[in-house]
Amino acid sequence: MHILRFSDLCAQGQARGRRVFIRADLNVPLDGARITEDTRIRASLPCIRMALEAGAAVMVTSHLGRPTEGELRSADSLAPVARRLGELLGREVPLRDDWVDGVQIAPGELVLLENCRVNPGEKKNDPLLARKMAALCDIYVNDAFGTAHRAEGTTYGIAEYAPVACAGPLLAAEIDALTRALASPRRPLVAIVAGSKVSTKLTILKSLAQKVDQLIVGGGIANTFLLAAGLPIGKSLAEPDLVGEARAVIDAMAARGAQVPIPSDVVVAKTFAADAAASVKPAAEVAGDELILDIGPDTAARLAGQLEAAGTIVWNGPVGVFEFDAFAHGTETIARAIARSSAFSIAGGGDTLAAIAKYGLASQVGYISTGGGAFLEVLEGRQLPAFEILQRRADLPAQVASACKQNNTIA
């Protein structure tokens, strides 16, 4: 994917003395005014530091929560984020509101611009708002993969009108990882797609069925595929009306010489509870009053072998109810196999990341995606708006020349 990278501009000295507008993803969980988890703030630091070290005048903004446009409530304020940024950077980070019509900032300074979704027209990508924001900067940097699937004012519109539009290091890393995993993978390419319903991930399954060598399904999705294979699932969560769609995915894979591995054994219980009695049985022997809550050990071992032999692995979703220890073996086996594999692996989705954290394997996964919805849309084969506009604006010589001309500076 041809995009302009902020790191290249900084290396060439193009950011020195320039006004740099960074769209970050600082949408952290809050308990009142207390940040309960700051991973997204920490992930934004490399781009901010890069801009400051390059001698730029740095503006950063993000959304937080779901504010009402035109109304800034204290619960929607980025004030806690400004404090935490200041602690991590070792400097004061002023918070500016009412910033759309102008921001006074000098090279070497850093300001945080209040919740961008408070601005009327942000979510609908109003062109007037986008032009006003573009006028604030010489270089626009998108470093928020978590919002890359949304065509909003600070994720798309400003990139259309800013003199220079580029990708920050976090967004660029996501693009590189996704390209490596999906556009030019080392084979065999294995995808794990799990979740409660086929309907929510049907387009992903259909898209991957045209690309991958093995498509491992888990959770409620796997139950629908078990039905498609003619196996009993008792009272397990499934979508019988989508059995035909599941069969179509199996057939599409088979036509390419690829496979959707069907579990040979499963872990079942009579109730959905952490203390439910778990038992392992062949997939063909699930009773009418039983729930399938995990893959069995034989299936897990077989899948682990396939993952260890893979060239590329894409993982979205735990294969069982891993929150309950009795039904976590399958997900743990899968996770540890991915960690052991020499394959390039990319994982995304909140539950997937929670599983990786539970087993302490973050350092052993090739790349952990920071986006939820954006990651899923890439798996669906969609072109993300943020990627599309950055590709259109990727003419580096023209962008830099335009920016230099407007600012009467020499590149």
N, C-alpha and C positions, 0 to 999 in steps of 0.2 A: 504494500500500500504506500503510495507516494504522498507523503505529508511533509510539511516544514516542521522541524523540531526546534524547540526553544534552546536546547543544549547547543545546537549548532550555531544559532544566532549569538549566544553568549560567548562561545569559543572564538567567534569571528569579531568580537567586540561590538556587535550591533546593538546590544542592549544598554551600553554605557550612556548615561544621561537621558535615556528614554523613559517615557511613562509606560509602565507595564501593568496591564490589567489581567489578573489571574482569576479564572473561575475555578475554585476548588470545591471539593465535597467535604464540608465540615458539619454535616448533618448528624451530630452525635446524640446518643441517648442522654436525657436529662432527668434528674430527680429534683424537681424544683429548679434551683439555680446551680445544682451540682452535676457535673459531668460524670456519668457512671462508667463510661468506656471511651477512651480517647484515640483509638486506632486510626480513625480517619484524619484526625488532626496531625498525628505523627506522620501519616503517609503524605501529608501536604507539605511537610517541612523541606524536603529536598528542592522542590520547585521554588519556594519562597527564598531559601538560602541562595540558590543559584542566581536569582534575580538581584538580590541584595549584593552578593559578591561581584556581580557584573557591573555594579554601579548604577542600577536603575532606580527610578522612583516607583515604588511598588504599591499597587492597590490589590487587595484580595477580597473576594466576596463569595458567598455561598447561600444556599437556602437552608432553612432550619424548620423542621416540622411542616405544618400545613396552615400557614397564616392566611388571613383574609387580605386581599389586595387593598391597599390604601389605608390599612389599619395596623399599626405596629403595637402589639401587646407585649408586655414584659416577658411573657412566656415564649414569645417568638424572637426575642432579641438575641443577637450573637454576643452579648456581653460576657457570658461565661466562656465562650470560645476565645474572645479577645484576651481574657485573663490567662487562660491555659496556653495560648500561643505565646504570650509574653513570658510565661514561666519556662517554656521549652526553648525559646529563642534567647532568653536572658536579656530582654529589652522590653520597654513599654510598647504596647500595640494599641494606638488610639482607635476608637470605634466611631465612625462617622455615619450619621443618618442624613436623610434628605440630600443624597449625594449625586443624584442623576444629573442635575443642572450644573455641576462643577465641583472639582476637588483640587484644592491647593496642596501640592506635595513636591518636595525637592528630591533630587537624586540622593540615594542612601537612606531615605525615609520609607517607612512602612505604615500603611493604614489598613484597617479592616472596614469594609463597607457593609453597612447593616443589611440584614436579611433581604436578598434580592427579590424574593417572591412577594414582598410587601409592595413592590412597585407596580402600579396599575399597568397592565399590558404585558407583564413578564411571561405568564404562562401561555398567552395566546401569541407571543412573539410579535408584538405590535411594532411595525417598522419605525414609527416615530421614536419610541423608546429605544429601539436598537441603535438608531442613528445618534441619539443623545449619548448613549453609553460608549459608542465607538469614538465619539469626539473627545472622550476623556483620556484616550490612550494612543500611543504610537504602536504598541505591540499588544495584541490580545493572545492570551495563553489559556487553552482549555486543558485543565489537569483533573477533570472530574468525570472519570469513566462511569461512575454510578448514575450520572444523568445524561450519558451520551445518547440514550435512546429517546430523549425528549427534545423537540425542536422549540426551545423557549428563547427568550430574549438574550439571556447570558450564556446559552449553550449553542445558539445558532445565529440569531439575528445580528449580534455584535460582530460575529466572525465574518459576516457578509460585508460589513462597512468599515471595519477597522483597517488602518493602513497595512498592517501585517497580522496574520492569523496563523497560529501554530499550536503544536501539541506540547504540553509539559511532559516531564520525565515519567510521571505515573501513567498518564494516558498513552504515551508512546510505548511504554513497557507492556501495557495491555494489548495494544495493537500488534506488537511484535510476537507476544505469546500466542494470541489467537491466530495470527497468520501462520506461525510455526505449527500449531496444532491442527488447523483445519484447511489452510490453503496449500501448505507444502509439508504434509506430515511424513515422518518416517514410518514405514509399515512394519507390522500390522498396526492399524489404527483401531483402538478399542474405546468405545464410549459407554459410560455408565449413566443411565437416566432413571431416576427413581422419584417417587412422589405418591401422593394419594390417589390421583386421578389421571387416566389416560387423556381425558378431555382437555386438561390444562396444558398438556405437553404433546398433544397429537402432532402439531406442526413441527415440533422439534424432532419427534420420532421419525416422521416422514422425510424430513430433510436429511437427518443422519443416515437413514436407510440407504440413501444414494451415495454415501461417502465412506462409511466405516466398514471394517472387516468383521468386527464383533460388536453387537449392540446388547449390552447387559441391562436388563430392566429389573427394578426392585420396588418394594413397597406395594401399595394398592395397584400400581401399574402392572406389576408382575402378576397379580391375581387375575387381571383381565386377560393377560397373555396365557396364563395357565388354562383359563376357560377356553381360549382359542385353540389350545392344544388338546382339548378334550379331557382335561383333568378336573377333579372335584376341588372346590375351595371352601366348602362348608358355608359358614355365615361371614366369611371374610369380606372386607371392603373390596368392591369391584364395580365395573360398569358393563353389565351384560349387553347393553345396546350398542357397545363399541367393540364387541368381539370381532365383528367383520373388519373393522379398521385395524385391529391388532393382527388379524390373520393376513391382511394386505401388507402390513409391514414385514411380517415373517416371510411372505412370498416374495416381496421385493428384494429382501436380503438374499434369499435362496437363489433367486434368478441371477444374482451377481456372484454366486459361490460364497456368500457370507452367511453369518449365522446370528440368530437370537437365541442364546442358550436358555433352555427351559429348566427350572430347578428340578432336580431328581429327588431331593428331600427337603423338608421344611420343618420349622419349629412352630408348634401350635399351642393354643391355650383355650380354655373355655370362656375366659373374660379378658377384657382389655384393661389390665392393671399391672402395676409394678410388681405386686406380690403374687400374681397369677402363676399357677403351676404350669411349667413349660415341659413339653415333650417333643421329641424328634420322631418323625415318621416319614415313610416314603410319600412323595407328592401324590401318588395315586391312591393313597389310603386316608385322606383327610375326611373326617366324619362330618355329618351335617350340622353338628352343634359346636364345631371348632373354628377358631380364628387363626389364620396364618399371620404370624407376627415377625418372622425372620426366615431367611434361607437356612437350610440345614448344613451340617459340617461337611458332608461329602460335596454338596454343591459349592460351598464356600471354597473348599480346597481346589476343586476343578477350575473355578473362576480365578482363583489366586494364581494358578499355573499359567493361565492365559494372559493375565496381567503382567506377570514377571517376564513373559516372552514377547510382550508388546514393544512396538517402536514408539508409539505415541498413545497417551491416555487422556481422555476428557471425562471429568467426573462431575456430575450434578445430582446429588441426592443420596442419602444413606439407604441401604437395601433392606433395613428392618427398623423396628422401633428401638433404636440404639439408646434412647433415653432410659429405657428399662434394661438393667444389666442382664436379665435372663434372655433378652432378645437382641443383644448387642453383638453377639459373636460374629455374625455374618459381616456387619459393617466394619468391625475391627479387623477381621481377616482381610477384607478387601483393602482397607486403608493401609495395613502393614505390607500387603503385597505391592501396592503402588509405591510405598516408600522404598521397598527393596528393589523394585524394577529399575533397569537402566534406561527405561523409556523416558521421553520428555512428557511430563504430566502437568495438566492445568486443571484446577478445581475451582468451582464457583457455586454460590448459593449459600444462604445463611445456615441451613442444617448441615450442609457439607463442611463448611468451615467450623461449625461447632463440633462435629465428629473429629476433624483433624486436630482441633485444640484438645479435645478430651483425651486423645491418645498421644498427644505431644509430638506430632509428626510434621509440624509446619515447615521445619527446616529441610525435610526430606521429600517435599512435594515441589516439583519444578517451578510452578507459578501458581499463586493463589489470587484469583481475581477479586477485585474490590467491588465489582458491580453485581447486583442481583438481577433486576429486570434487564439491564443491558447485556449481561452475560447470556441470559436465556434467549434474547432476541438475536444475538450473533449465532447461537446454536440453531435457531430457526432458519438461518440463512438470510436474515434481513440486513439491509444496509442501514446502519445507525445514522441518524441525522448529523451528529457531531463529526463522524468520520467523513460523511459525504461533503460537508461544507469545507472541512480542512483539506480534503483532496482537491476540491475546486480552487482553493486559495493557495495551492502548493507551488506556485511559480515563484521560487525564491528570488531570482534576480529582479523580476518586476516588482515584487512586494518591497524589497529593500530599497530599490531605486526610488519608488514612490514615496516611501517613508522618509528617505533622505531629502528628497526634493521638498516635501511638505515642511520639514523641520530645518531646512537650510544647513544640513550637516553633511559631513563626508563619511561614507561607509568605510 
